[in-house]
Amino acid sequence: MAETNQHVERESAVLKFWQEEQIFEKSLKKDSPKGDYVFYDGPPFATGLPHYGHLVGSIMKDLVPRYWTMKGYHVERVWGWDCHGLPIENIVEKEMKLASKADIEKLGVGQFCESCRANVQTYVEDWKQIIPRVGRWVDMENAYKTMDVEFMESIWWVFKTLWDKGLIYEGHKSMHICPRCETTLSNFEVNQNYQDVEDLSVTAKFKLLDEENTYVLAWTTTPWTLPGNVALAVGANLSYVKVKINDEFLILASETVETVLAGLEYEKVASLKGADLVGKKYQPLFDYFVNKPEIDGRPIKNWENAYTIQDADFVTTTDGTGVVHIAPAFGEDDLNLSKAKALPLIQHVLMNGTIIPEVTDFAGESVKSATDPKFMDKKIIEFLQVKNLVFKVLPYQHSYPFCWRCDTPLLNYATSSWFVDVPKIREKLIANNEKVSWIPDHFKHGRFGKWLEGVREWSISRDRYWGNPLPVWRCDSCKTVEVLGSKADLEKRSGQTVTDLHKHKIDDLTWTCACGGHYHRVPEVLDCWFESGAMPYAQMHYPFENKEKFESTFPAQFIAEGQDQTRGWFYTLMVLATALFDKPAFENVVVNGIVLAEDGRKMSKRLKNYPEVMEIVNKYGADALRLYLMTSPVIRAEDLCFSEAGVAETYRKNVVILSNVLSFYQMYASESVADLKKENLNNILDQWIIAKLNQSITNASKYLDEYELMNAGRVCLDFIDELSTWYVRRSRDRFKSENVEDKNNALMVLRYVLLEFSKLLAPYAPFISESIYQALRHSDDSQSVHLTVWPSIQFAMSEDILSKMSEVRVLVESGLALRAAQNVKIRQALGQAVIKADLPEQYLEILKEELNVKDIKVSADFPSAGQWQASEVMAMDFAMTEELLLDGTARELVRFVNMERKNSGFTINDEAKLTYFCEAEIIKKAIATMGDYLQKNTRTKEFIFDAALKDQVKAIKINGEEFYLKVEKF
């Protein structure tokens, strides 16, 4: 693909020009009469190479700032790196073969954290190559990092401010944990990785103590939680039945009988209400704690209420038996019920997912192993089957959460964590969301709005190592808590100089409490999403620096990320901005979809189901990739199955065509073409392309102002097609014309249009826009297209021109369809056509040339006699005369001669000598009578008839007749 490589080389030259001339830096320093435009960029991890998902967001974050810079704003663009959290820790764990937190502790937290620091920026240099190569302008040399002490200090200020506002507390709740990572996850992290799985469900038999041979049936989809059972729950007002099967009596909700007892013979013994069961005691399935109700030497509280039936309003008969097994350590409803009813809590599973020693039959086993998630469920069920305590076992298909980083099945687990009390500010969040423009707009009250309506406490602490430590110290004696908000606070309390705020650097810093005890830092680190949500403040080291700058530019005008961030970055930005300032963090947000492989599956390096980013860029150029992505529905939150063929088509239809238009202009332009003036616009085609440009500027500006990036991009692509296929093609003869005035006018118009369009296209395709601009600009123009002002309408045109030209094109389509139906080529002239549209003469002349018709009349009635053929809007006469046949033959000759010229490497200025032979009289006569036409359109100076040519060259067919041709330079 020689032309592709040529364009890629041109992009490399443009990139070099930008770098050598510091064009990006100049764009930041140029006059900005409209002030600052601010956007926030969610920092990526440098733990892998950028993929197409990254590029969609990154290109949007280049496109929008380029536009607003050209509109007269100053748009600061500084890169950021996400440095903390499980993504980094998981990489180090694999490299160092660390299987658990115990392994990390054995290695040493300090060594582990320093290894994390060293691995944070593994692929930074690759990012620094790829991001500029796709045309993004951003300062990567002065990038902020979430592990920088300044960034971390601002995070401490955010935490302290929320604490002072009463929005942070420590609590014991049921949350999802990752047993491999041994830490809690926030509810929106859990939502990131649900997978459809098959588990085992069991209906277990709980034997009542005060009724002979009587069992209550309870159903669960998590058999591994049964050793932690402390109660059963029923609905007080629900109806239950006691049935007899063989010698056993079973109790279950009456509405579940048909499902649960399907296929079994049973006798109904009694009806009762749930309230009748409340207070009854039953024999536990497992007796590990009956004689010694303690775990790790600590007594289990409220043991007197163990193994009782309770009423609960969450019990339904939709699934199961209408009886719920209660294990407070492993479910939110269960934990809440245990608090309300003073039930004991048996936590028989550790944070690492293994069973405690007290559960002797299963001690040390994993309850949800990543390799075999059903292993423990099977063992529990088999154990109970031996004791005749299993009524039924069935497979259960459901959606289950997995760790978003290591893909381990999560556990619902009651544990302590630090929370942001988001429900306290729910109404403010909803109100602030009303101030935001969402693209697409359905996210505002849909996915994001509904998420805000149901907000829950945000768990922000992680039982990990490589992160921003919670700035919380607790007295080991009186348990008083002290929260710090700055590095200076820590230095003042500890009396030590602090240069690094990471866990292994500050955990040894203590001080004496008034009670005589000592303050020690709590062990947890902050959720890295807390850092991402606080990046507007932390990237500026606010409020320690840049206070006035931040406060005068907050909130940002624009952000953009994928739709998964409605419950991630978009959410955390909104929560923290609302909590701190009662403002939204952003005014406009563009939500993009997911880029999938062409087969619709997730892109996978292992499967190699997609081409590498740089492979595409090096093959088609960055402009083609940018245009492909930015004009696709992926930037309106729809998924895109990435197709190399789609990039190739975008390249051919836009980049190549636009390059060809520029080359065409350069072929006919003198060294310098004057600026266009109003008096030069006297040709209807010139007026039309200016009107079309004006319309494109108006529409693209409107769409970009509204952040409808796909629509604005498509306006540009449509214009490229119109410019090439209609204006340049229709004006081709004018550029070759001996009419100097008309030729110069056409050149001035095409130069003006290309220059203005290069500005319009610049945010989308910055490389080819720069190439066009540099080829056409005058020496006193701006140095770069990206330093120019956004295009405006300079020559007002009547919209009537566009509507009339549209009529012409409809007529052309109709006429071409009539020709095709009669199998008559366009090069064969026709005598007459009749149209119903009343068009001025200039438009009729275009129509004649397009349809190759000698005369066009306007009439309400179409002729029907002879060889006339008609559509709804046009009739054409297909009768042939010798004059028409000669005309058509001459046009065929021109086509073949010019094809031969091209194949022989002739330039536009080379004159030719034509040697030919044919026996067809019509061809001979065409050459004899239409010599002037042939000479002008093929630059042929001499026509030589030579019969010997028949034995020298292969014949071609002209209207079915053999013709022998040789073209030589004159």
N, C-alpha and C positions, 0 to 999 in steps of 0.2 A: 504493500500500500504506500507507494511513493508519495502521494499527495498527503496522506496522513502524517507520515514522517516529516514532511515539509512543514505542516502546521505545528506539529510538536516542537520542531526546531524553532519555529517562530515564537512559540510560547516561552521557550527557554531564553530566547533573546530578550523578550519583553521582561521576563523575571530578572534577568541580569540588569536591564535598564532601570527597573524599579529599585533594585538594590544599590547599584552604583550611584544613581542620582537621588537616592533616599526619598523617593516619591511618597511612600507611606508617611514618613516623618514630616514631609512638607504638607501633606493633607491635614496633619494634626496642628500645624503651625499657621495655616492660612487663615485669612479673615473668617470669622464666624459670627456674622451680624445677628444671628438668631439665638446665640448662646449655646448652652450645653444640651446635648441629647445623651441620655444614659441608658445603657442596657447591661443586664447582668448575665454572666456566662457561668453556667454550672461547671465546676472544675472536673475534668476527667481523671481517672487513674492512669498512670503511665506503666501499668503492669502488663500491657499487651499493645499490639499495633492498632492504629485506628482502622475501623471498619466502615462499611457504608452507612450504618446507623449513626456513627459519630459524624460522618461527613454531611449527612442531611442537616443536622443541627448546626454544624460548623459553617457550612455554606450559607445557611440562613443568617447566621450571626455575622457573616461578611457582607451579604447582600444588603441587609437593612442599614447597617452603618454607612456603607458606601452611598446609598440613596440619600440619607439624611445629611451626610457631609456635603454632597452636591447641592442640597437644599439650603445650605448656609449655616449648619450647626457644627459644633465641635463635638466629635464622638471619640472619647477615650477608649482604647481597646488594649487591655492588659490581660494576658493569659493567667490561668490559675491551675494548680495541680492538687488533686485530692491525694492525701498521703497517709491517712490513718485508716484503721479498721481491719475487718476480717479479710478483705481482698489481699492485703499485703501479708497479714499473718499467715493465711493459708499457703501462700507461695513459699514463705520461709519454712513453715512446718514441713512441706513436701521436700524442699531442698535439704533440710537438716534431719529428715526422717523422724520427725517428732509426731507421735500418734495421739498425744493427749496433753492436757494442761499440766499433768503431773510430770511429763517429760520436759515441758518448758521450765517448770519450777526447778527440776533437777539440773537442767543446763544452766539456769540462772536468768532471771528476768532481764538484767542489764544486757547480757550478751544477746539475748533474743531480740530485745528492742533495737539494739545497734545493728543487728542483722536486718531487721525490718527497715531501718533508716537507709541502709546501704542498698536495699532492693527496691526502694520506692520509685526510683527514676531509671529503671532498667531500660526502658524504651524511649527515653526523652529525646535522644538524638534522632531517632527515627521519626518521631512526631515533628521535630523541628525541620525535617526534610519534607515530609508529606504535606503538612498543613500549609506552608507557603506555596508548595507546588500546585495545590488545587486552587490557588489564588486568594487564600485568606490573608488579610492584613491584620496582624495582631502582634503585640509586643510580647515575644516569648522569652526574651533575654532577661526582662525584669519581672518575670512571673512571680506571683505570690504562691506560697505553699502553705497548706494547712498545718504543716509541722513547724513552720517558722514561729519563733517565740512571740513575735508581734501579733501574728494571727491568733495564736493560742491565748494570748493575754486578753484580746478582745472577746474571745469566747467566754473566758472567765467573767468578764464584765457583763456579758449577756446573762449568764447563769445567775450571777449575784443580783442583777436587776430583777430578774424573774422571781428569785427567792424573796427579795425585799417586797415584791408586790403580792406575795402569798400564792404564787402560781407554781411553786415547786415543793414537793413533799416526798418523803420516803414512805413506801407502803408495801404491804404484803398482799399480793394479788395472784390470781391464776393467769398465767401468760404462756405464750409458746416459748420453748427453749430449744436450742440445738444441742443435743447431747454430745456431738463430736466437738463443737466449739465451746460447749459448757457455758453458754450465756443466753440471756433473754434476747428476744427480738421485739421490735415495736409492731403494732398491729398492721401498719402499712408495709413493713418488710415481709411479714407473713403472707400478705396478699400477693406478693410478687412471684410466688412459685408453687401454685397448687397443681397437683397432677392427679389424673384419674387412675385409681388403683383398685385392686381387689383385696379386701381383708376378710377375716373370719368374724362372723357374729355368732354369739352364743346366747341361748336362753337358759339361764341357770336356775336351780331349785334351791330356795332358801327355806329351811325347815323351821316352822313355828315351834316355840318352846311349850306353849300351853295347849296345843291341839295335836292329838295323836295322828302321826303319819300324814301331816298336812304341810304343804309347801307353797310358798309364794313364788310365782314365776317372774323373773326380771330379765330383761334383754339388754345386751351391751355389744357395741362394735369394737370395744377395746378390752378384750379379756385380760390383758396384762395388768389392768388396773384393779382386778378383783381382789388381790391380797390387800389392797388399801381400802376395801369396803368397810364403812362404819354404820350405814343406815340404808333403808329403802324408802322411796318417796312415792306417795299415791296422791291422786287428786281427791280432796275431801268430798266433793260433790259428784265425782264420777261414779258410775255403776260398775260393780264387780260381781263376779260369780265364783262359787266353789263348785268344781266338778270332780267326778270320781272316774279314774281310769285304773282298771285292775284294783289294786289295794291301796292306791294313793289318792289323796285329795289335793287338788291344785287350785290356786286362786289367781285370777287374772281379770282384766277389765272385760266387761261383757261385749263391748264393741270389737274386741280383738279375737274373740273365740274362733270365728270362722277361719281366720288366717292362721292363727297359732296352732289350732287343733285340727287343721285340715287333714282329712284322710284317716282320722282316729275315731274310735268308738268311745263315747264318754256319756256319763250320766250327770245331769245338772242336779246339784244337791241343795244349793242355797243361793239367794241373791242378797247383796249387801252394798252399802255405800263405802266409799273410801274412808269416810270418817269412822266407820266401824273398825277399821284396821289400825288406825292411828294409835300409837302407844304400845302395840304388841311387840314382843321381843322374839328374835329368831336366833338360831344357831349359826355362827359365822362359817363361811365356806372354808376359811383357813384359821387355825387356832394359834398362830405364832405369838400373839400378844395377849391371849386370854389370861394366862397365869402370871405374865410379867409385862404389863402394859407400859413399856418404855422402849426408846430407840437411842442407841449409843449412850446408854446410862441416864438419859433424860426422860422423866415421866411423861406419858401422854396425857394431856389435860382433858377434862370432861369425860373421863373413861366411863363414868356411871351411865352415860347416855348412849354408849356404844351398842350397836346391833339392835336398833329400834326402828319401827316404821313411823315415818313423819309425813305430814301433808305439805304439799308444795304446789304453787300455782303454775309452775312450768311443765307439769306432767300433762301429757296429751295421749290420745289413743291413735294418733296418726301412724306411728311406727311401734313395733315391739308389742309389749303386753299391757301397757298402761301402768307399769311399775318400773321405777327408775332406780338403778343401783347407784348409790352415793359414795363417791371416793373424793372427799374434799381437797385432797392434794393434787387432783388431776382434772379439774373442771370448774369453770366460773360459776355456774349455777350451784354446783355441789359445794364450793367454798362459801358462797353467800348463804346457803342453807345451813351450813355448819355454824356460821357466825350467828345466824338468827335463832338457831335451836340449841346452841351450846353443845355441838357434837365434837367428838374427838377428831384429830387429823392424823392419819397414818401415812407418812411419806416413806414408802418402802422402796423408792427409787432415788438414786443420787442424781446430781446434775449431769453426770456423765452418762446417764441412761442405764446404769447397772443397778441390780437389786442388792439391797443392804444385807449384811450377814445374818440379821435376825430372821429373815425369810429363808430358812435353812435349805429348803429343797431347791431353791433357785438362786442362791446367793452368788453374786458376781456376774450373773448372766445379763446380757443386754436385752432390754425390753423391746427395742425397735432398731435392730441392726440394719445398716444400709445394704448389706449383702443379702439378707433374708429377713425382711420386715415382719413376716408372719411366724417366725421361729418360736418366739416366746408365747404367742397366742396359742399355738399348737400344744406346747408343753403344759400350759395352764389347763387347757381343755382336757388333755389326756389325764392329767392329775385328778381333775374333778370327775371325769367319767368313771374312773376306778372306784370313786366313792358314791357313784350313782347320783351325782348332783348336777348332771347335765341333761336338759330336756331335749334340746335341739341345737344343731350346728348348721349354719348356712353361709355360703360365700356372700360377701357384701361389696357391691360396687359403689364407690363414692370418690369425691374429690378431696385429696389430703394434702396438707401443707408440707413442703420440703424447704430446707435451708436454701436461701437464695444465693449462697456462696459455695457451700460444699455439697449440696444436694442430699443431705442426710434427712430422713423423716423427722419432723419436729414432734415434740411432746407438749401437751397441755400440762402445765406444771405450776403449782403454787410456790411462789418465792418472793423475796424482797427485791425491790427496785426503787429507783428514784424516778419520779414522774413529773411531767408538766401537766397541770390540771386544765387541760384544754376545754372540757365542758364549761368551765367558769366563763370563758370568753366566746362561747358558741354564737351568741347573738351578734357580737361585734364582728366575728369572722364572716357571718352571713351578710351583714351590712357592708363590710369592706369588699366582699366578692361582687356586690352590685356595682361597685365603682370600676370594675375591670372589664375590658373588652376581650372576649375569648374568640379565637378563630381555630376551628369552627365554633359557632356560638352555642351549639347544643351542650357543650361541656359546662357552661356557666351554671345552668340549673339542673343539668343532668349528672354526669359522672362526678364532677367536682362539687357541685352544689349539694347533691344528695349525700356525698361523703361528709361535707361540713355539717349537715343536719344531724348526722349520727356520730359526731366526733366522740372519741373516747380519750381517756388519759393516755398520754404519750410516754412510754417507758424510754428514758434517755440514758440509762446507765447500762454498761456492759461489763461482765465479769471477765475482762480481757486485759491486754497489756499495752499494745501499741496504739495509743490514742491520747486524746487530751484528758488528763486526769480530772475527775470531779474536784473542784476546789473546796472540798468539804473536810473539815477536821473535827473529830469527836473526842471528847475527854473520856479516857479509859476508866474514870472513876464515877463522875456524876452524870456522864453521858450527854453533857451539854454540847451542842453543835455550833461550830463557827464556820461561816461561808466567806471566802475571800474573793475579791473582785479584781485583783491586779497582782503583778509581780512585786510591786512595792509593798503591798499588804503582806505578802509572804516573807519578804526580807525583813519587814518591821517585826513580825511575830517571831520569826525564827532566829533573827540576828545574823543570818547568813546572806551572802551575795548569791543571787540566783541568775543564771544565764540560760537555763534550759528548764522548761516546765514539764518535761516528760516524767512518767511514773518512776522510772528507775533513778531519776535525778533528784526527786523531791520527797519520795516516800519516807526517807530517813529524817526529814525535817520535822521536829516536834517542839513544843513549848509547854510551859507549866500552866495549869489551870488554877484559878483562885481557890479551888477546893483542895489543891495539893496534888491532884492527878495530872496526867499529861495528855495533851492533844496529839492525836495521830490521824493521819489522813485516811479516809475510808478507801477501800482498795479499788473501787470501780473506776473505769474510764468512761468518757462520754460516747454516745452513739455518733458515728461519723455523719449521720444525717443532720444532727444538731449543728455540726460545723458547716455543712452545705447550706442549711437554712439561714445561718448567720453570716454567710460570706459578704453580703452588702456592707456590713460593719467591719468585719475582721479583715477584709482585703485592704481597707484604708487605715487599719489600726485605730479605729474609732472606739471610744472617744478620746484616746490618748494623743492622737494626731488627726489632722484633716477634719476637725469638728465642723467648721463652717462650710467647708467644701461638701462634706457628706450631707449635712442638713439642708443645704440649698439645692441639692440635686436628688433628693429622695422623695417619692419612690421613682424607680426606673420607668422609662417609657416602654421598655420592651424586654421580654424574655422569650425563649423558645426551647422546647425539649420534647421528648416523646410522650405519648399518652400515658405511659406507666408512671410518669412523674406527677400525675394528678394526685397520687397518693404517696408521693415521695417529695421531690424538690419543690414543686409548686406549693404543696401543702405546708412543708416546713418553713418556706419563705413567708407564707401567709400567716402562719401561727406566730412566728417570732416577731414579724413586723406589727401585727395586731397587738400582741402582748406588750411590746416595747413602746410603740408610738401610736397605736390605734389607727394605723393606716395600712392599706395593702402595700406589699413590697414592689408591685409592678402594676402598670396601667393597661398594657396590652400583652397578650400571650398567644403565641402560635404553637399549636399542638400538632406534632407530626406522628405518623404511623410507624410501623415496623417494616424494615427492609428485609424481605425473606429471599431465599434462594429461588431460582426460576421455577423449581418444581413445587413451590409453596411451603417447603419445609424451612426450619430454622437454618440459617447459614452455619455451616460446620467445617472447621479446618480439617477435622478427621475425615469427613466425607468428601472434602474437596468439591463441594457442590456450588461453588461460585468463583469467579475470577478475582484475583487479588487486585486491590485498589490501584497500585502503581502499574500493574499490567495494563489495566484499562486506560490510565492516564497516559502511559507511554505509547499506547496504540492509537488513541483517538484524541488525546489532549484533554486538559482540564475543563475547557469551555463546554465541550460536548457532554461530559459527565455532569457538570453543573446544570446545564440547560435540561438535560434528561431528568434529573432529580427535582429541580425547582419548578418544572412545569407538569409534574406528575401529582396525582392525588395524595401521595405520601405526605406532602406538606399541608394536607387538610385532614390529617389523622386517619387516613386509610392505609392499609397495608400495601406494599409494593413488592411484587415478585421481580427481583432485579434481573434484567435481561441485557446481555451484551449486545444482542441484536437491536435492542431499543436504543442503546447508546450509539451504535453504528448508524442507525437510521437518523437520529438527531444530528449526528455529525454530518452525514451526507446532505440532509435536507436544509441544514441551517449554516453550519460552519463552512462547509465547502461552497455552498451557493453564495454566501455572503463574500467569501474570498474571491469567488469568480466574478462577482459584480465589481469588486474593487479592481481586480485585474483588468476587467473590461474597460473600466474608466481609465485606468493608467495606460492602456493600449492606445487610446485616442486623445488623451489629454496632452497639452503642451506642458512645458516645464512649470508654468504657473497659470492657474485658472482663476479669474477674478471672482470676487464675492458676488453672490446673487443679489439682484435688485428687483423691485416690484415690476419695473418696465420690461424685464426679461421674461416675464410669465405671460406669454401670449399663446402658448400651445396648450390645448385642452389636456393632453397627457401630463404636461408639467404641472398644470393647475391641479389635476387629479392627485398626483403623487404627493404634492404639498398638502392638499386637503387630507389625504390618507395619513400622512405623517402627523399633522395637527391632531387628527382624531386619536391616533395612537398615543401621542404625548398626553392628551387629556385623559384618556381611559387608563393608561398605565399609571399616571400620577394619582388618579382617584383610587385605584386598587391598592397601590403602595401606601398611600395615606391610611388606608383601612386595613393594611397588613394582609391583604388578599394576594399573596405572593404568586400563587399558581396562575391566577387570572391575569396579573400584570405580565408575567412571563409569556403567557400564550398570546397576549397582544403583540409582543415583540416577534414571536415566531410567525404569526400571521403576516406581519409587515414584511418580513424577509421574503415570504412567498409572494406577496403582492408586488414587491419591488422587483423581484427577479422575473417572475412568470408573466407579469403584465406590463409594468413600466419599461424595464430594460428590453425585454423581447419586442414590445411594440415600438420602442424608440430606436431599435438597432440601426435602421437605415439612416436615421438622422445623424448618428455619430459618424457615419461614413460619408455623409452628404457633402456635396460641393457648395451647398448653401451655408456659407461661413457663419452667418448670423444665427441660423437655426441650430447649427452644430454647436456653436459656443453657448447658446442658451441651454441646450440639453446638457452640456458638460457642467455648466454652472449649477444647474438644478441637481444633477446627480452628485456633484461634490457637496453641495449644501445638505442634501438629504442624507448622504453617508455620514457626514460630520455630525449632524444633529442626532441621527439614529445611533451613532457610536456612543453618544452620551446617554441615550435612553437605554441602550443595551448594557452599558458599562457595569451596573451592579450584578447582572446575571452572567455575562461572558466578558470578564475584564481583560482577557488577553487579546482576543480578536478586536475588541473595541479599541484597545490601545493601538494595535497595529493599523487599523483604519485611520484613526485620528492622526497618528504620526505620519502616515503617508499623505495626508491631505491638509494638515494644518499649515498656516503661514508662520513665519519666524517670530512674529510678535504675539502669537496666540499662547495660551497656557502651555506649560511644558508637557503636561499629561492630560489625557481625557479625564482622569480621576481628580484633577485639580480644577476642572471647569465647573460652571454652574449648571444645574439641572435644566434641560432644554425647555423652552417656552415657545409659544406660537408667535412667529415673527412676520408671517405673511398670512393674513386672514383670508379664508376662502369660503365660498358659499357651500353649504352642505348639499345644495342641489346638485353640485358636481358629482358627489359620491353616489347619490341616488340614481342619477342619469347613467353614470358609468356602470352601476349595478344592473340597470336595465339592459345596457349593451351586452354585458357578460351573460345575462340570461338568454338573450337572443343568440349569442355566439354558441352557447351550449346547445340550444335548440337546433341551430343550423348544422352544427357538427353531427348531431344525432341523425338529422335527415340525410346528410351525406353518407354516414356509416350505414344507414338502412339501405341506401342505393349502391353501396360499395364504390363510392366515388371519392378518390383521394383529395386532400385539401389543395394539392398542387395543381389540380385540374380546375381551371377557371370555369365559372358558370356565368350565364348571361344576366339573369334577373333574380331578384327576390322582392317579396312584399312583406312589410311588417305592419302591425297595428299600432305600435308605439310611435308617438310623435316626438322625434328627437331632432335637435339642431344638426346642421350639416357636419360640424366637426365630429360628432359622434357617429354619424352615418359613414363618414370616411373611414373611421376605425373599424366599423362593422364590415364594410366592403373588403378591407384588407384582411381582416381576420377570417372571413368566410370565403375570400377569393371570388367575389361576385362583382361583375362589371357595373351593375346598377341596382339601386335599392329604392323602392317607392314606399310611401306610407298610404295605407288604405284600410278601411274597415272590412273590406271584402277581399277574399283570396281567390285568384283564378283557379279553375278546376280542369280546364281542357288541356290537351297535349300532355306533356311530361312534367307537369307541376306536381309537387308533393308538399303537404302542409302539416304543421303542428298547430297547437293552440295559438301561438304567437307569431308564426312565420310560415311563409310559403316560398319554395324555391323551384326554379325552372331547370330541369335537368336535360333539356334539349341541347344537343351538341352541334356546333358549327365548325367549319374548318379553322376559323380565327381562334375559337376557344381551344380547339385541339392543339393548334400551334403554340398557344400560350402555355398550356399545360405541359406540352413536350419540352418547351424551353425551360420551364421551372424544374423539370426532372433533370435536364442537362446540367443546370446550375448546381443542383444537389450533388450529382455524381462528380462533376469537375471539382467542386470544393472539397469533397471527400478525398479525392485523389490528391489535391493540393496538401491537405492536412497530413495524409499518409506519407507524402514525400517530404515533409518537413518545411513547407513553404511558410514564410512570414507574411504578415498582412501587406507588406510593401513589395513583395516579390511579384513581378509580372510573369505571365506564362505564355507558352506556345502549346497549342493543342493539335495533336495529330489524331485523326479519327477515321473510321470506316463503318459504313452501314449500308444496307440495301433498302431500308424503309424510306419511302418518299417523304413521309410526314416529318421525320427527323432531319433529313437533308434540307427540306424547305424551312424548318424552324431555324436551323443554323444560318441559312441564306437570308431569311427575312428578318430575323430578330438578333442580328449580330451586335447591335449597340447594347441591347439588354444583357446579352451574354457577356460581352466584354466588361461592362460596368460591374456585374455581379460576380464575375470570376477573375477579374483583372487579367483577362486573356488578350494578348495583342495580335495573335495570328492563329487562324484555323486552317489546317492542312488536311486534305482528303488523301488517304493512302491505302489502297487495296491490300498492300502487302502486310498491313498491320493485323489482318485477320489471322495470319499464321504466327504472330508474335505475342499476342496478349489474349487473355481470356475474355469472352464476351460477357457483357452485362445486359440486363433486360430493361428497356424503357417502354412502358406501356405494351409489354409483350413482344417487342421487337428487339433483335440482337443489335448491340452497339459495341464497337471496339474503340478503346480510348487510351491515349498516352499523353501525360502532361509533363512538360519540361520547362525549366526556367528560360525565359526569353533572352 
